């Protein structure tokens, strides 16, 4: 069972929000995901990331399945 994610209200200077939104767009993330990414990176660099913190969920399109050569089963070399 997935733990429900916390919801918070965050007040930002409009210029800071715009800069974050552009940065997030450049990295193909939502603004919310970019904020969480940056907070996690800061916690890790400060050696304050809790060991029991869940990993970030993978977003976006799933990876393409690797096609095997004709007549081979996956795992055959």
C-alpha positions in Angstrom: 0.0 0.0 0.0 1.4 3.4 -1.0 1.8 6.0 1.7 -0.2 9.2 1.0 2.0 12.0 0.0 1.9 15.2 2.2 0.4 18.3 0.8 1.7 21.7 1.8 1.0 25.3 0.9 4.2 27.0 -0.4 4.3 30.7 -0.8 7.0 31.9 -3.3 8.0 35.1 -4.8 6.5 35.2 -8.3 10.0 35.6 -9.9 11.3 32.6 -8.0 8.3 30.6 -9.1 8.8 31.6 -12.7 12.4 30.6 -12.6 11.6 27.2 -11.0 8.9 26.6 -13.6 11.3 27.3 -16.5 14.0 25.1 -14.9 11.4 22.3 -14.4 10.3 22.6 -18.0 13.9 22.4 -19.2 14.3 19.1 -17.3 10.8 17.8 -18.3 9.5 17.9 -14.8 6.5 19.6 -13.2 7.2 22.5 -11.0 6.2 20.4 -8.0 8.5 17.5 -9.0 11.3 20.0 -9.5 10.9 21.5 -6.0 10.9 18.0 -4.5 13.9 17.0 -6.5 15.8 20.1 -5.3 14.7 19.6 -1.6 15.9 15.9 -1.7 19.2 16.9 -3.3 19.7 19.6 -0.5 18.8 17.0 2.2 21.2 14.5 0.7 24.1 17.0 0.4 23.5 18.1 4.1 23.5 14.4 5.2 19.9 14.9 6.5 18.0 12.7 4.1 16.0 10.2 6.2 16.9 6.6 5.3 13.3 5.6 5.2 12.3 8.2 2.7 10.5 6.6 -0.3 12.2 7.0 -3.7 10.7 9.5 -6.1 8.2 7.8 -8.4 9.3 7.4 -12.0 7.3 9.7 -14.2 6.7 9.8 -17.9 6.6 7.2 -20.6 7.8 3.6 -19.7 11.0 2.5 -21.4 10.7 0.8 -24.7 10.9 -3.0 -24.6 14.2 -4.3 -26.1 13.5 -6.2 -29.2 15.3 -9.6 -29.5 16.8 -10.7 -32.9 14.5 -12.9 -35.0 14.3 -16.4 -33.5 15.9 -15.6 -30.2 14.1 -15.7 -26.9 14.9 -13.0 -24.2 17.9 -14.1 -22.2 19.5 -16.2 -25.0 23.0 -15.2 -26.0 
